[in-house]
């Protein structure tokens, strides 16, 4: 089997060395810079400020590209981009994540789970609990909360809470194992039997987990890493090391990496 060859380069004309979040699709690319707002990359390769429609004092938590549309989760709520400006949604509380499954939209917020019902967003669960991330699967909705995890069974319409003595800030699934990032930057790994083990990676603080295709990546204080299985053990394989990585977004064969103090990096994967 051919192995991928990594070509690492800088994104030219990056608007800031401190990029916190990035989003890319076939039509547009956005980057949120620490203390400088959001920038848009035009077709000519130039970057321009793209804050029109956002309130003063907006802080970006996450950016998501969903079916060609770009959403930004902020301390002021959830916004979407259209016709060269941002528009507010009904989610006007601090928002941390937005996901879509089919026609179903869900947002993780400081005040519970919000779902888009028809044309409006409504608070549907846990109005007094902060939710930082969520996974939407055919059977379950899995929430990362300030208390641990919550699971909604779509078949039985029942909720179940899994207290973990720590907030869970980010979620992903790798080879059937549920993974989460804790408040202190460690990882929890499900055992497929309802239990969880805390895992620490020496010298690394995990910020978030990102899925691209069948791969899952960890953004950490020491770089970008890809999860791999060695026997029954989960390990981190270095993709880009040496400085903090806060976000990653992929389009076709290129990964765009938000690196503190280093701007935007690109990793292009080619088959040998």
Buried (B, 14 or more C-beta within 10 A) or exposed (E): EEEEEEEEEEBEEBBBEBBBBBBBBEEBBBBBBBEBBBBBBEEEEEBEEBBEBBBEEBEBBBBBBBEEBBBBBBBBBBBBBEEEEBEBBBBEBBBBBBBBEEEEBBBBBBBBBBBBEEEEBEBBBBEEBBBBBBBBEEEBBBBBBBBBBBBBEEEEEEEEBBEBEBBBBBBBBBEEBBBBBBEEBBBBBBEEEEEBEBBEBEEBBBBBBBBEEEBBBBBBBBBBBBBBEEEEEBEBEEBBEEBBBBBBBBBEEBBBBBBBEBBBBBBBBEEE
